Structures are given as C-alpha cells and as structure tokens.
C-alpha cells in the first residue's frame, strides 16, 4: 500500500452537500474554493468551508478544496491569499493544476495533483511526488495494470475516480470549448460540446450517423472492482459530482461506504476516518442521475462505454408498455411505481422524452399528459418520488463508538470515556457515598447509555463499583454530559493536519520541451518548469491559440465504436476518411492515432 489508509472521497457543491457527504460516510470531501475551481459554478465562501471543516474534523474526515484552474498572471496574488485563507479555515489539502502555486509563498498545506495535470505516466507521477505533492489523481482512462505499475514505482498516495460523469477527453487536454466558445475547460468554464448531437460524415459528405451524441460517454461505476483497485495500490476512491444535488451525494456516498466497509473488514484495513453510519434507506446508484454505467477502460477497451442516444439521465428500466387507452396505459414489469414518478422513453425519432406520473392504479399508469407511446416500448424511471422523499429527510446517522467505565474512588465517583480513536477523558466527582437500598447497576448503565443527541454510541459499559452505592441519575447525567463535552474538545485538540512535503529542487521534469499541452498560462509556471530542467516552453492554448492543433485527445474511438478498428481486427469501413462531426456551423475533423490508441479531434476551418 502507498499510504496508511483507504479513503472514500465525496463531492460537495456547497456546505449542505458537504455535511451530508460526511454524515453518509465520506472519509474526505472535495469542494470548490470561492474562485479558481474547475467547476466555476461551484464556488463556496471561506466561512462555509470553515464550517464544513469543523463538522468533518469531528469524525477525522478531511476537507480538500479545488483550486485547480490555470491562473493568469494578474490572478496569482489573489490565489495566494485565498490559499492562506483556506489554510486558516482548517482545510486539509488544496487540489491544484497550475504549477505557479509552487513558486509562491503558500502555507504549509498539502497539495494534491489534479487530474487536470494529465498524470498519464510513471515519470510524471514520480516527478509530482518529488515536487512535494502528497496525492495524485490518476486518469480515468487507466487500466488496472497501469494503476498497479504506477503504484509499484512511486510512493505517493494515488486517487482514482470510481463513480460519476466521464470526460471524453483526457483531463487537461481538451481545448474544444476554448476554441469554439472561448470558455476554457482548464479555466473551469467547459461548455460541454462533447454532449451535443452530431452528424457524422465522411470525406465525400456521405452520412454515417445523424443526430447522435457521438462524443458522449456513459457514467463510471467501479463498484464491483473496489477490492482489486485496493490491491493495485489505490488509496483514495473519488466520486465525481461537484455540481450534483444533495440527494445524489447522499445516495452514492452511502452506496460506496457500505461496499468499502465490507471490503476493508475482510482485508483488515482501517478506515481513514472515525464513525459508523446508519442509513434510513437502501442506497441504489441506478436511482441517481446516470447515463448508464461503464467500468470504462479498467480491463481494456470495450464497446459499452458510450451514451450515443442521450446525454441525459435515462434512469432505471421499469418495464414495457402493454396496453394503451386515451389517458392511461398498462405496464408490463415488476417495478412498483408511485404518484409523482418521472418516466422516460425513446420516441420514434430516437430522442429521450419524459413525463410525470399523475396516478397509479395497480399496473395502470395515468400520466399528467399522455405521451405518444406504442406497445412494447421500454420505459425507464429517472425520478423515483418515494426514494427522493426519503432522501429529502435526515437519512443517516454517523456515530463513533465509545467505551464507558463508571467506578468509585475514595471521595466519590469517576466516569471514564474512551472513543474508537483512543481519545480518553475522565471525570471525577466528589460525592458522599451511601449504600443503596436497591440494586443500582441497571439504572447506572441506562443513564450512561443516553448518548442519543451526541455523535457517540456506547460500545461497552463497565460498572466497577466497590460496593452497591446509591448514585443519583442527575449526577450520572451531569458527568456524562461533561465527559462528552471534554471528549469532543479532546478530539478537536488531537486532530492533526498534515503538512506539505518539501520540493526536491533538483528534480527534473520528464520532458525537455513543453508544447501548448503543458498548459503554461503564466510566468511563474514557466519559471517553475525552467527550474526543473524544461528548456523550451510554449504558452497554453488559452494564451496563444495555435491554429490547426488537436483540440481533444480521447481514448474513446469512433472507428472502434462502428467496428472499423484495424488494431482490434474489426471490419473495414465502407466510408472514406477523414470523418467529420457536424453540429450547426461547427465542423470537427477526426484523426486516429493507432500507435497510442486514441482519437484526435480538430476544428475544421475549411
């Protein structure tokens, strides 16, 4: 193992999401800074982040803040001041992309290398470790063998995505949005051109596909591969979704918490934080937003990675249309539907349509407005009213186990409380001891167990009285409350943040030349790379747009999707290359780099 823990890392778009992520079992939460995060719509105030840190640290959960956009020269000082404010608010690490930050007077806060850094090689990960990064986010495209190879040749903690939306391009290497709209993905403003419906044509203008979302991928789900990812050397399991609603965060965090707890128990690996979660619902990932699931390239290239029909949430399959009437229809399926459910289907044009259920009588469905359906049409539920109602209420409790001992001393009684981390407090109260007229043990045990409004659960209660003394319930309650308060204070005192590792000044970057793909937007980043041996540096695409360069590098390949991949000995294409993707006035040219098994996307300006 590369680190001393296995961590479940959940997203939060705001304070409420972050608190629920912790309550539902997250060992760490990542959230956007007030500015300069790769999701510009998910910024948060320093005050909210400080409040989240206070809540998370109670359970020894960590808070990581995304400060992971490329920075302009005139933004560097503001970013530096923000880093200090976040450190003073209690943040445990910064997730960064721009190397300029390493050339600045930062607080001693750990740095995590964002996936936007394109951490695709052992050499790059090793350099980041030498540069002082304590955690590196690996590409979503990595196979299990590639993950294992990096883990075996480095010592830095490795973080991988296990669930959520997939970027079709290697992260940090997509310039399509910047080229077409001026909104840079590396600046947190991606316009998501990958989710649009395209026509695909060949060099002669012949149509290959029409109105399909040819750059849109399914959502990641590695739930059945967690154990082998741990064995491969992964220490941090990341859920995507800093723009997702709180119900998504609750459901998906709880789902992976339960899976990981079972695996960690079997492998005798300690969790990264404290507390055990109890849920009022059964986590089901298919009930939260998803475009269908894929394990992506974890075990090599496979067909089932794309979502060509729709970029929207299709939902869970519930059955087929059986019989239709003027304002209702019957459903052939085993799923129980409820009033208010949202259903979806693919219409005659192949487009996803949706409607709300107004009333359900047995298997007969009465929509609010009757859609155009036909027999045997497949229906999906993309909004489960009953499930969402459960999640709209308090849906989890996270409690830490404590052992309690109640005994007497020469002048009164002592209460000791020790939590699962080993933190221990003792309360000694003077009291005139008198023998009781009736047994006291059960009442003492009952009073000590009353921890319902605290974050603690009694694990073992020991009564160690030398005689059967009378102990008033009020005295026990006072001692219990004081012990809880002291234990909470002690946990706060005991919480230790890690400090940033020092940069090895003689560490050499693995490349001598950086093209626009190096994403060097400012002078301090340039100085950093020069200090570490880079001899020729081009500026980032966002600073100097290079005409004619690839705008997207993707392991998703349309040759492969259509069965024409020469590397995997598939069929031969009846169409002449180059192929083009067309949407309104946008025309993109495709190229295929079979040596590196990737597809390149260019803007066609002809």
Secondary structure, 3 states (H helix, E strand, C coil): CCCCCEEEEEEECCHHHHHHHHHCCCCEEEEECCCCCCCCCCCCCHHHHHHHHHHHHHCCCEEEEEECCCCCHHHHHHHHHHHHHHHHCCCCEEEECCHHHHHCCCCCCEEEECHHHCCCCHHHHHHHHHCCEEEEECCCCCCHHHHHHHHHHCCCEEEEEEEECCCCCCCCCCCHHHHHHCCCHHHCCCCCHHHCCEEEECCCCCEEEEEECCCCECEEECHHHHHHHHHHCCCEEEECCCCCCHHHHHHHHHHHHHHHHHHHHHHCCCECCCCEEEECCCCCHHHCCCCCEECCCCCCCCCCCECCCCCCCCCEEEEEEEEECCCCEEEECCCCCCCCCEEEEECCCCCEEEEEEEEEECCEEEECCCCCCCCCCEEEEEECHHHHHHHHCCCEEEEEEEEEEEEEECCEEEEEEEECCCCEEEEEEECCCCECCCCCHHHHHHHHCCCCCCCEEEEEEEEECCCCECCCHHHHHHHHHHHHHHHHHHHHHHCCCCCCCCCCCCCCCCCCEECHHHCCCCHHHHHHHHHCCCCEECCCCCCCCCCCCCCEEECCCHHHHCCCCCCCCCCCCCCCCCCEEEECCEEEEEEEECCCCEEEEEECCC
